[in-house]
Amino acid sequence: MTLFIHRLPFHVWADNTRTPPLEYWSVRLPVMVTDIALPTPPANAQPQSWTLDTGNTGHAFAWRRHLIDAGLDPDVGRSGRIGVTSTVSGTKQFVPVRESDLWLVSNIPALAAYPFRIELFPGIPFRDLQTLPDPQLQRPLIGMRALRRAGLLIELDFGSDTVSIWTP
């Protein structure tokens, strides 16, 4: 196994609409989203901040805007629809799936130019809304199935509030 992400700090933000304000913590990873089966990401691909979600049993989940921001047309490369169930409300909704792969970007300088591909099957289910998602609450998510399929070793260090990831 190769150390690929080393002690990346957790993301923390405060919800100042509450009294007193509440702090929220998450593990956000630098990820590029591309069309499927590319040998490398396009030169103009930019990393986005995707949340590692151990409660998401699927591969991934995003909103239409996240795909557009990654340079993908959400209306191209669709591979059907899939049912997703909210863990908060328990409601099931059928959403479109966009064929795509994720590329994990290393924070280690010697590996930064060599992202690690995470193949998704059948792709990224996404909420097909024109409205902009809330940048703190409605994050693109990487789920357990993608992490297992990629064979990653992940260490969450709550003593130092960091994540480290090893790739096969």
Rosetta constraint file for C-alpha pairs under 8 A:
AtomPair CA 1 CA 166 HARMONIC 5.72 0.50
AtomPair CA 1 CA 167 HARMONIC 5.44 0.50
AtomPair CA 1 CA 168 HARMONIC 4.69 0.50
AtomPair CA 2 CA 166 HARMONIC 5.08 0.50
AtomPair CA 2 CA 167 HARMONIC 5.26 0.50
AtomPair CA 2 CA 168 HARMONIC 6.43 0.50
AtomPair CA 3 CA 164 HARMONIC 7.49 0.50
AtomPair CA 3 CA 165 HARMONIC 6.09 0.50
AtomPair CA 3 CA 166 HARMONIC 4.33 0.50
AtomPair CA 3 CA 167 HARMONIC 6.62 0.50
AtomPair CA 4 CA 106 HARMONIC 5.44 0.50
AtomPair CA 4 CA 107 HARMONIC 7.33 0.50
AtomPair CA 4 CA 108 HARMONIC 6.72 0.50
AtomPair CA 4 CA 111 HARMONIC 7.17 0.50
AtomPair CA 4 CA 164 HARMONIC 7.50 0.50
AtomPair CA 4 CA 165 HARMONIC 5.59 0.50
AtomPair CA 4 CA 166 HARMONIC 5.19 0.50
AtomPair CA 4 CA 167 HARMONIC 6.27 0.50
AtomPair CA 5 CA 105 HARMONIC 8.00 0.50
AtomPair CA 5 CA 106 HARMONIC 5.20 0.50
AtomPair CA 5 CA 107 HARMONIC 5.49 0.50
AtomPair CA 5 CA 108 HARMONIC 6.43 0.50
AtomPair CA 5 CA 163 HARMONIC 7.47 0.50
AtomPair CA 5 CA 164 HARMONIC 5.04 0.50
AtomPair CA 5 CA 165 HARMONIC 4.88 0.50
AtomPair CA 5 CA 166 HARMONIC 6.88 0.50
AtomPair CA 6 CA 107 HARMONIC 6.72 0.50
AtomPair CA 6 CA 108 HARMONIC 6.83 0.50
AtomPair CA 6 CA 163 HARMONIC 6.93 0.50
AtomPair CA 6 CA 164 HARMONIC 4.64 0.50
AtomPair CA 6 CA 165 HARMONIC 6.72 0.50
AtomPair CA 7 CA 162 HARMONIC 4.83 0.50
AtomPair CA 7 CA 163 HARMONIC 5.07 0.50
AtomPair CA 7 CA 164 HARMONIC 5.00 0.50
AtomPair CA 8 CA 107 HARMONIC 7.43 0.50
AtomPair CA 8 CA 162 HARMONIC 5.11 0.50
AtomPair CA 8 CA 163 HARMONIC 5.17 0.50
AtomPair CA 8 CA 164 HARMONIC 6.44 0.50
AtomPair CA 9 CA 27 HARMONIC 7.89 0.50
AtomPair CA 9 CA 161 HARMONIC 5.91 0.50
AtomPair CA 9 CA 162 HARMONIC 4.32 0.50
AtomPair CA 9 CA 163 HARMONIC 6.51 0.50
AtomPair CA 10 CA 25 HARMONIC 6.65 0.50
AtomPair CA 10 CA 26 HARMONIC 5.85 0.50
AtomPair CA 10 CA 27 HARMONIC 5.06 0.50
AtomPair CA 10 CA 28 HARMONIC 6.75 0.50
AtomPair CA 10 CA 161 HARMONIC 5.44 0.50
AtomPair CA 10 CA 162 HARMONIC 5.29 0.50
AtomPair CA 10 CA 163 HARMONIC 6.91 0.50
AtomPair CA 11 CA 25 HARMONIC 5.65 0.50
AtomPair CA 11 CA 26 HARMONIC 5.22 0.50
AtomPair CA 11 CA 27 HARMONIC 5.95 0.50
AtomPair CA 11 CA 28 HARMONIC 6.25 0.50
AtomPair CA 12 CA 23 HARMONIC 6.77 0.50
AtomPair CA 12 CA 24 HARMONIC 5.57 0.50
AtomPair CA 12 CA 25 HARMONIC 4.52 0.50
AtomPair CA 12 CA 26 HARMONIC 6.53 0.50
AtomPair CA 13 CA 23 HARMONIC 5.68 0.50
AtomPair CA 13 CA 24 HARMONIC 5.46 0.50
AtomPair CA 13 CA 25 HARMONIC 6.77 0.50
AtomPair CA 13 CA 136 HARMONIC 7.93 0.50
AtomPair CA 14 CA 21 HARMONIC 6.21 0.50
AtomPair CA 14 CA 22 HARMONIC 5.44 0.50
AtomPair CA 14 CA 23 HARMONIC 4.37 0.50
AtomPair CA 14 CA 24 HARMONIC 6.19 0.50
AtomPair CA 15 CA 21 HARMONIC 5.41 0.50
AtomPair CA 15 CA 22 HARMONIC 5.22 0.50
AtomPair CA 15 CA 23 HARMONIC 6.38 0.50
AtomPair CA 15 CA 24 HARMONIC 7.64 0.50
AtomPair CA 16 CA 20 HARMONIC 7.63 0.50
AtomPair CA 16 CA 21 HARMONIC 4.66 0.50
AtomPair CA 16 CA 22 HARMONIC 6.96 0.50
AtomPair CA 17 CA 21 HARMONIC 6.65 0.50
AtomPair CA 18 CA 22 HARMONIC 6.60 0.50
AtomPair CA 26 CA 51 HARMONIC 6.80 0.50
AtomPair CA 26 CA 52 HARMONIC 7.61 0.50
AtomPair CA 27 CA 51 HARMONIC 5.64 0.50
AtomPair CA 27 CA 52 HARMONIC 5.55 0.50
AtomPair CA 27 CA 163 HARMONIC 7.20 0.50
AtomPair CA 28 CA 49 HARMONIC 5.64 0.50
AtomPair CA 28 CA 50 HARMONIC 5.26 0.50
AtomPair CA 28 CA 51 HARMONIC 4.36 0.50
AtomPair CA 28 CA 52 HARMONIC 6.08 0.50
AtomPair CA 29 CA 48 HARMONIC 7.89 0.50
AtomPair CA 29 CA 49 HARMONIC 5.44 0.50
AtomPair CA 29 CA 50 HARMONIC 5.21 0.50
AtomPair CA 29 CA 51 HARMONIC 6.18 0.50
AtomPair CA 29 CA 52 HARMONIC 6.93 0.50
AtomPair CA 29 CA 104 HARMONIC 7.38 0.50
AtomPair CA 29 CA 105 HARMONIC 7.92 0.50
AtomPair CA 30 CA 47 HARMONIC 5.40 0.50
AtomPair CA 30 CA 48 HARMONIC 5.55 0.50
AtomPair CA 30 CA 49 HARMONIC 5.00 0.50
AtomPair CA 30 CA 50 HARMONIC 6.44 0.50
AtomPair CA 30 CA 104 HARMONIC 6.11 0.50
AtomPair CA 30 CA 105 HARMONIC 5.44 0.50
AtomPair CA 30 CA 106 HARMONIC 7.66 0.50
AtomPair CA 31 CA 47 HARMONIC 4.88 0.50
AtomPair CA 31 CA 48 HARMONIC 5.25 0.50
AtomPair CA 31 CA 49 HARMONIC 6.26 0.50
AtomPair CA 31 CA 50 HARMONIC 6.31 0.50
AtomPair CA 31 CA 102 HARMONIC 6.31 0.50
AtomPair CA 31 CA 103 HARMONIC 5.35 0.50
AtomPair CA 31 CA 104 HARMONIC 4.67 0.50
AtomPair CA 31 CA 105 HARMONIC 5.76 0.50
AtomPair CA 32 CA 41 HARMONIC 7.55 0.50
AtomPair CA 32 CA 45 HARMONIC 6.42 0.50
AtomPair CA 32 CA 46 HARMONIC 6.03 0.50
AtomPair CA 32 CA 47 HARMONIC 4.53 0.50
AtomPair CA 32 CA 48 HARMONIC 6.05 0.50
AtomPair CA 32 CA 70 HARMONIC 7.12 0.50
AtomPair CA 32 CA 102 HARMONIC 5.67 0.50
AtomPair CA 32 CA 103 HARMONIC 4.94 0.50
AtomPair CA 32 CA 104 HARMONIC 6.63 0.50
AtomPair CA 32 CA 105 HARMONIC 7.36 0.50
AtomPair CA 33 CA 45 HARMONIC 7.71 0.50
AtomPair CA 33 CA 47 HARMONIC 7.78 0.50
AtomPair CA 33 CA 67 HARMONIC 7.52 0.50
AtomPair CA 33 CA 70 HARMONIC 5.89 0.50
AtomPair CA 33 CA 100 HARMONIC 6.75 0.50
AtomPair CA 33 CA 101 HARMONIC 5.89 0.50
AtomPair CA 33 CA 102 HARMONIC 4.74 0.50
AtomPair CA 33 CA 103 HARMONIC 6.38 0.50
AtomPair CA 34 CA 38 HARMONIC 7.62 0.50
AtomPair CA 34 CA 41 HARMONIC 6.45 0.50
AtomPair CA 34 CA 42 HARMONIC 7.84 0.50
AtomPair CA 34 CA 45 HARMONIC 7.82 0.50
AtomPair CA 34 CA 70 HARMONIC 7.45 0.50
AtomPair CA 34 CA 71 HARMONIC 7.98 0.50
AtomPair CA 34 CA 72 HARMONIC 7.13 0.50
AtomPair CA 34 CA 100 HARMONIC 5.51 0.50
AtomPair CA 34 CA 101 HARMONIC 5.43 0.50
AtomPair CA 34 CA 102 HARMONIC 6.45 0.50
AtomPair CA 34 CA 103 HARMONIC 7.82 0.50
AtomPair CA 35 CA 72 HARMONIC 7.47 0.50
AtomPair CA 35 CA 99 HARMONIC 6.57 0.50
AtomPair CA 35 CA 100 HARMONIC 4.48 0.50
AtomPair CA 35 CA 101 HARMONIC 6.09 0.50
AtomPair CA 36 CA 99 HARMONIC 6.15 0.50
AtomPair CA 36 CA 100 HARMONIC 4.50 0.50
AtomPair CA 36 CA 101 HARMONIC 5.18 0.50
AtomPair CA 36 CA 119 HARMONIC 7.71 0.50
AtomPair CA 37 CA 101 HARMONIC 7.37 0.50
AtomPair CA 40 CA 115 HARMONIC 7.98 0.50
AtomPair CA 41 CA 45 HARMONIC 6.34 0.50
AtomPair CA 41 CA 103 HARMONIC 7.53 0.50
AtomPair CA 45 CA 70 HARMONIC 7.04 0.50
AtomPair CA 45 CA 71 HARMONIC 7.59 0.50
AtomPair CA 46 CA 70 HARMONIC 6.97 0.50
AtomPair CA 47 CA 105 HARMONIC 7.28 0.50
AtomPair CA 48 CA 70 HARMONIC 7.51 0.50
AtomPair CA 49 CA 140 HARMONIC 7.73 0.50
AtomPair CA 50 CA 139 HARMONIC 6.59 0.50
AtomPair CA 50 CA 140 HARMONIC 5.13 0.50
AtomPair CA 50 CA 141 HARMONIC 5.52 0.50
AtomPair CA 50 CA 142 HARMONIC 6.60 0.50
AtomPair CA 51 CA 139 HARMONIC 6.44 0.50
AtomPair CA 51 CA 140 HARMONIC 6.18 0.50
AtomPair CA 51 CA 141 HARMONIC 4.81 0.50
AtomPair CA 51 CA 142 HARMONIC 6.06 0.50
AtomPair CA 52 CA 141 HARMONIC 5.98 0.50
AtomPair CA 52 CA 142 HARMONIC 5.01 0.50
AtomPair CA 52 CA 143 HARMONIC 6.56 0.50
AtomPair CA 53 CA 141 HARMONIC 6.00 0.50
AtomPair CA 53 CA 142 HARMONIC 5.77 0.50
AtomPair CA 53 CA 143 HARMONIC 5.29 0.50
AtomPair CA 53 CA 144 HARMONIC 7.11 0.50
AtomPair CA 54 CA 143 HARMONIC 6.06 0.50
AtomPair CA 54 CA 144 HARMONIC 5.62 0.50
AtomPair CA 55 CA 143 HARMONIC 7.24 0.50
AtomPair CA 55 CA 144 HARMONIC 7.45 0.50
AtomPair CA 56 CA 60 HARMONIC 7.54 0.50
AtomPair CA 56 CA 141 HARMONIC 7.79 0.50
AtomPair CA 56 CA 142 HARMONIC 7.51 0.50
AtomPair CA 56 CA 143 HARMONIC 4.65 0.50
AtomPair CA 56 CA 144 HARMONIC 6.05 0.50
AtomPair CA 57 CA 143 HARMONIC 5.73 0.50
AtomPair CA 57 CA 144 HARMONIC 5.25 0.50
AtomPair CA 57 CA 145 HARMONIC 6.03 0.50
AtomPair CA 58 CA 143 HARMONIC 5.23 0.50
AtomPair CA 58 CA 144 HARMONIC 6.19 0.50
AtomPair CA 58 CA 145 HARMONIC 5.22 0.50
AtomPair CA 58 CA 146 HARMONIC 7.19 0.50
AtomPair CA 59 CA 120 HARMONIC 6.18 0.50
AtomPair CA 59 CA 121 HARMONIC 7.28 0.50
AtomPair CA 59 CA 123 HARMONIC 7.67 0.50
AtomPair CA 59 CA 124 HARMONIC 7.20 0.50
AtomPair CA 59 CA 142 HARMONIC 6.18 0.50
AtomPair CA 59 CA 143 HARMONIC 4.69 0.50
AtomPair CA 59 CA 144 HARMONIC 6.32 0.50
AtomPair CA 59 CA 145 HARMONIC 4.74 0.50
AtomPair CA 59 CA 146 HARMONIC 4.40 0.50
AtomPair CA 59 CA 147 HARMONIC 7.65 0.50
AtomPair CA 60 CA 120 HARMONIC 7.84 0.50
AtomPair CA 60 CA 123 HARMONIC 7.80 0.50
AtomPair CA 60 CA 124 HARMONIC 5.54 0.50
AtomPair CA 60 CA 125 HARMONIC 6.81 0.50
AtomPair CA 60 CA 140 HARMONIC 7.48 0.50
AtomPair CA 60 CA 141 HARMONIC 5.27 0.50
AtomPair CA 60 CA 142 HARMONIC 4.45 0.50
AtomPair CA 60 CA 143 HARMONIC 4.97 0.50
AtomPair CA 60 CA 146 HARMONIC 7.03 0.50
AtomPair CA 61 CA 124 HARMONIC 5.65 0.50
AtomPair CA 61 CA 125 HARMONIC 5.22 0.50
AtomPair CA 61 CA 126 HARMONIC 5.63 0.50
AtomPair CA 61 CA 140 HARMONIC 5.70 0.50
AtomPair CA 61 CA 141 HARMONIC 5.04 0.50
AtomPair CA 61 CA 142 HARMONIC 6.77 0.50
AtomPair CA 61 CA 143 HARMONIC 7.67 0.50
AtomPair CA 62 CA 66 HARMONIC 6.21 0.50
AtomPair CA 62 CA 67 HARMONIC 7.41 0.50
AtomPair CA 62 CA 124 HARMONIC 6.84 0.50
AtomPair CA 62 CA 125 HARMONIC 6.56 0.50
AtomPair CA 62 CA 126 HARMONIC 4.66 0.50
AtomPair CA 62 CA 127 HARMONIC 6.44 0.50
AtomPair CA 62 CA 139 HARMONIC 6.88 0.50
AtomPair CA 62 CA 140 HARMONIC 4.28 0.50
AtomPair CA 62 CA 141 HARMONIC 6.28 0.50
AtomPair CA 63 CA 67 HARMONIC 6.96 0.50
AtomPair CA 63 CA 126 HARMONIC 4.87 0.50
AtomPair CA 63 CA 127 HARMONIC 4.58 0.50
AtomPair CA 63 CA 128 HARMONIC 6.35 0.50
AtomPair CA 63 CA 129 HARMONIC 7.16 0.50
AtomPair CA 63 CA 133 HARMONIC 7.09 0.50
AtomPair CA 63 CA 138 HARMONIC 7.82 0.50
AtomPair CA 63 CA 139 HARMONIC 7.95 0.50
AtomPair CA 63 CA 140 HARMONIC 6.81 0.50
AtomPair CA 64 CA 68 HARMONIC 6.44 0.50
AtomPair CA 64 CA 74 HARMONIC 6.39 0.50
AtomPair CA 64 CA 126 HARMONIC 6.05 0.50
AtomPair CA 64 CA 127 HARMONIC 5.92 0.50
AtomPair CA 64 CA 128 HARMONIC 5.16 0.50
AtomPair CA 64 CA 129 HARMONIC 6.18 0.50
AtomPair CA 64 CA 130 HARMONIC 7.08 0.50
AtomPair CA 65 CA 69 HARMONIC 6.00 0.50
AtomPair CA 65 CA 130 HARMONIC 7.39 0.50
AtomPair CA 65 CA 131 HARMONIC 7.98 0.50
AtomPair CA 65 CA 132 HARMONIC 6.43 0.50
AtomPair CA 65 CA 133 HARMONIC 7.33 0.50
AtomPair CA 66 CA 70 HARMONIC 6.26 0.50
AtomPair CA 66 CA 140 HARMONIC 6.88 0.50
AtomPair CA 67 CA 71 HARMONIC 6.54 0.50
AtomPair CA 67 CA 72 HARMONIC 5.31 0.50
AtomPair CA 67 CA 73 HARMONIC 6.90 0.50
AtomPair CA 67 CA 74 HARMONIC 6.23 0.50
AtomPair CA 68 CA 72 HARMONIC 5.16 0.50
AtomPair CA 68 CA 73 HARMONIC 5.99 0.50
AtomPair CA 68 CA 74 HARMONIC 6.81 0.50
AtomPair CA 74 CA 78 HARMONIC 7.43 0.50
AtomPair CA 74 CA 98 HARMONIC 6.31 0.50
AtomPair CA 75 CA 98 HARMONIC 7.83 0.50
AtomPair CA 76 CA 98 HARMONIC 7.42 0.50
AtomPair CA 77 CA 98 HARMONIC 5.71 0.50
AtomPair CA 77 CA 99 HARMONIC 5.42 0.50
AtomPair CA 78 CA 96 HARMONIC 6.90 0.50
AtomPair CA 78 CA 97 HARMONIC 5.52 0.50
AtomPair CA 78 CA 98 HARMONIC 4.46 0.50
AtomPair CA 78 CA 99 HARMONIC 5.83 0.50
AtomPair CA 79 CA 96 HARMONIC 7.50 0.50
AtomPair CA 79 CA 97 HARMONIC 5.53 0.50
AtomPair CA 79 CA 98 HARMONIC 6.10 0.50
AtomPair CA 79 CA 99 HARMONIC 6.17 0.50
AtomPair CA 79 CA 122 HARMONIC 6.73 0.50
AtomPair CA 79 CA 123 HARMONIC 7.47 0.50
AtomPair CA 80 CA 96 HARMONIC 5.88 0.50
AtomPair CA 80 CA 97 HARMONIC 5.81 0.50
AtomPair CA 81 CA 94 HARMONIC 6.10 0.50
AtomPair CA 81 CA 95 HARMONIC 5.26 0.50
AtomPair CA 81 CA 96 HARMONIC 4.24 0.50
AtomPair CA 81 CA 97 HARMONIC 5.55 0.50
AtomPair CA 81 CA 125 HARMONIC 7.60 0.50
AtomPair CA 82 CA 94 HARMONIC 5.29 0.50
AtomPair CA 82 CA 95 HARMONIC 5.61 0.50
AtomPair CA 82 CA 96 HARMONIC 6.43 0.50
AtomPair CA 82 CA 97 HARMONIC 6.83 0.50
AtomPair CA 82 CA 125 HARMONIC 6.93 0.50
AtomPair CA 83 CA 92 HARMONIC 6.27 0.50
AtomPair CA 83 CA 93 HARMONIC 5.45 0.50
AtomPair CA 83 CA 94 HARMONIC 4.26 0.50
AtomPair CA 83 CA 95 HARMONIC 6.42 0.50
AtomPair CA 84 CA 92 HARMONIC 5.50 0.50
AtomPair CA 84 CA 93 HARMONIC 5.47 0.50
AtomPair CA 84 CA 94 HARMONIC 6.22 0.50
AtomPair CA 84 CA 95 HARMONIC 7.25 0.50
AtomPair CA 85 CA 90 HARMONIC 5.87 0.50
AtomPair CA 85 CA 91 HARMONIC 5.47 0.50
AtomPair CA 85 CA 92 HARMONIC 4.19 0.50
AtomPair CA 85 CA 93 HARMONIC 6.35 0.50
AtomPair CA 86 CA 90 HARMONIC 4.98 0.50
AtomPair CA 86 CA 91 HARMONIC 5.61 0.50
AtomPair CA 86 CA 92 HARMONIC 6.55 0.50
AtomPair CA 87 CA 91 HARMONIC 7.99 0.50
AtomPair CA 95 CA 125 HARMONIC 6.18 0.50
AtomPair CA 95 CA 126 HARMONIC 6.08 0.50
AtomPair CA 95 CA 127 HARMONIC 6.11 0.50
AtomPair CA 95 CA 128 HARMONIC 7.10 0.50
AtomPair CA 96 CA 125 HARMONIC 5.65 0.50
AtomPair CA 96 CA 126 HARMONIC 5.98 0.50
AtomPair CA 96 CA 127 HARMONIC 7.42 0.50
AtomPair CA 96 CA 128 HARMONIC 7.21 0.50
AtomPair CA 97 CA 122 HARMONIC 7.19 0.50
AtomPair CA 97 CA 123 HARMONIC 5.81 0.50
AtomPair CA 97 CA 124 HARMONIC 5.23 0.50
AtomPair CA 97 CA 125 HARMONIC 4.13 0.50
AtomPair CA 97 CA 126 HARMONIC 6.16 0.50
AtomPair CA 98 CA 122 HARMONIC 7.86 0.50
AtomPair CA 98 CA 123 HARMONIC 5.32 0.50
AtomPair CA 98 CA 124 HARMONIC 5.18 0.50
AtomPair CA 98 CA 125 HARMONIC 6.37 0.50
AtomPair CA 98 CA 126 HARMONIC 7.42 0.50
AtomPair CA 99 CA 120 HARMONIC 7.82 0.50
AtomPair CA 99 CA 121 HARMONIC 7.74 0.50
AtomPair CA 99 CA 122 HARMONIC 6.23 0.50
AtomPair CA 99 CA 123 HARMONIC 4.20 0.50
AtomPair CA 99 CA 124 HARMONIC 6.40 0.50
AtomPair CA 100 CA 119 HARMONIC 7.73 0.50
AtomPair CA 100 CA 120 HARMONIC 6.65 0.50
AtomPair CA 100 CA 123 HARMONIC 5.14 0.50
AtomPair CA 100 CA 124 HARMONIC 6.50 0.50
AtomPair CA 101 CA 117 HARMONIC 6.95 0.50
AtomPair CA 101 CA 118 HARMONIC 6.02 0.50
AtomPair CA 101 CA 119 HARMONIC 5.03 0.50
AtomPair CA 101 CA 120 HARMONIC 5.55 0.50
AtomPair CA 101 CA 123 HARMONIC 6.98 0.50
AtomPair CA 102 CA 117 HARMONIC 5.86 0.50
AtomPair CA 102 CA 118 HARMONIC 5.04 0.50
AtomPair CA 102 CA 119 HARMONIC 6.51 0.50
AtomPair CA 102 CA 120 HARMONIC 7.37 0.50
AtomPair CA 103 CA 115 HARMONIC 5.59 0.50
AtomPair CA 103 CA 116 HARMONIC 5.20 0.50
AtomPair CA 103 CA 117 HARMONIC 4.36 0.50
AtomPair CA 103 CA 118 HARMONIC 5.80 0.50
AtomPair CA 104 CA 115 HARMONIC 5.41 0.50
AtomPair CA 104 CA 116 HARMONIC 5.01 0.50
AtomPair CA 104 CA 117 HARMONIC 6.37 0.50
AtomPair CA 104 CA 118 HARMONIC 7.23 0.50
AtomPair CA 105 CA 112 HARMONIC 6.08 0.50
AtomPair CA 105 CA 113 HARMONIC 7.94 0.50
AtomPair CA 105 CA 114 HARMONIC 7.41 0.50
AtomPair CA 105 CA 115 HARMONIC 4.73 0.50
AtomPair CA 105 CA 116 HARMONIC 6.64 0.50
AtomPair CA 106 CA 111 HARMONIC 5.79 0.50
AtomPair CA 106 CA 112 HARMONIC 4.79 0.50
AtomPair CA 106 CA 113 HARMONIC 8.00 0.50
AtomPair CA 106 CA 114 HARMONIC 7.66 0.50
AtomPair CA 106 CA 115 HARMONIC 6.49 0.50
AtomPair CA 107 CA 111 HARMONIC 7.46 0.50
AtomPair CA 107 CA 112 HARMONIC 6.08 0.50
AtomPair CA 108 CA 112 HARMONIC 5.93 0.50
AtomPair CA 109 CA 113 HARMONIC 7.95 0.50
AtomPair CA 111 CA 115 HARMONIC 7.34 0.50
AtomPair CA 116 CA 167 HARMONIC 7.83 0.50
AtomPair CA 118 CA 146 HARMONIC 6.70 0.50
AtomPair CA 118 CA 147 HARMONIC 7.81 0.50
AtomPair CA 118 CA 149 HARMONIC 7.79 0.50
AtomPair CA 118 CA 150 HARMONIC 5.73 0.50
AtomPair CA 119 CA 146 HARMONIC 7.22 0.50
AtomPair CA 119 CA 149 HARMONIC 7.78 0.50
AtomPair CA 119 CA 150 HARMONIC 7.35 0.50
AtomPair CA 120 CA 124 HARMONIC 7.14 0.50
AtomPair CA 120 CA 146 HARMONIC 6.34 0.50
AtomPair CA 133 CA 137 HARMONIC 7.87 0.50
AtomPair CA 133 CA 138 HARMONIC 5.52 0.50
AtomPair CA 133 CA 139 HARMONIC 7.77 0.50
AtomPair CA 134 CA 138 HARMONIC 5.23 0.50
AtomPair CA 134 CA 139 HARMONIC 7.74 0.50
AtomPair CA 135 CA 139 HARMONIC 6.46 0.50
AtomPair CA 142 CA 146 HARMONIC 6.79 0.50
AtomPair CA 142 CA 147 HARMONIC 7.54 0.50
AtomPair CA 143 CA 147 HARMONIC 6.61 0.50
AtomPair CA 144 CA 148 HARMONIC 6.06 0.50
AtomPair CA 145 CA 149 HARMONIC 5.99 0.50
AtomPair CA 146 CA 150 HARMONIC 6.12 0.50
AtomPair CA 147 CA 151 HARMONIC 6.32 0.50
AtomPair CA 147 CA 152 HARMONIC 5.92 0.50
AtomPair CA 148 CA 152 HARMONIC 6.55 0.50
AtomPair CA 150 CA 167 HARMONIC 7.86 0.50
AtomPair CA 150 CA 168 HARMONIC 8.00 0.50
AtomPair CA 151 CA 167 HARMONIC 6.91 0.50
AtomPair CA 151 CA 168 HARMONIC 6.35 0.50
AtomPair CA 152 CA 165 HARMONIC 6.75 0.50
AtomPair CA 152 CA 166 HARMONIC 5.84 0.50
AtomPair CA 152 CA 167 HARMONIC 5.13 0.50
AtomPair CA 152 CA 168 HARMONIC 6.66 0.50
AtomPair CA 153 CA 165 HARMONIC 5.64 0.50
AtomPair CA 153 CA 166 HARMONIC 5.03 0.50
AtomPair CA 153 CA 167 HARMONIC 6.64 0.50
AtomPair CA 154 CA 163 HARMONIC 7.09 0.50
AtomPair CA 154 CA 164 HARMONIC 5.89 0.50
AtomPair CA 154 CA 165 HARMONIC 4.59 0.50
AtomPair CA 154 CA 166 HARMONIC 6.52 0.50
AtomPair CA 155 CA 163 HARMONIC 5.65 0.50
AtomPair CA 155 CA 164 HARMONIC 5.20 0.50
AtomPair CA 155 CA 165 HARMONIC 6.37 0.50
AtomPair CA 156 CA 161 HARMONIC 7.46 0.50
AtomPair CA 156 CA 162 HARMONIC 6.14 0.50
AtomPair CA 156 CA 163 HARMONIC 4.69 0.50
AtomPair CA 156 CA 164 HARMONIC 6.74 0.50
AtomPair CA 157 CA 161 HARMONIC 5.52 0.50
AtomPair CA 157 CA 162 HARMONIC 5.26 0.50
AtomPair CA 157 CA 163 HARMONIC 6.08 0.50
AtomPair CA 158 CA 162 HARMONIC 6.74 0.50
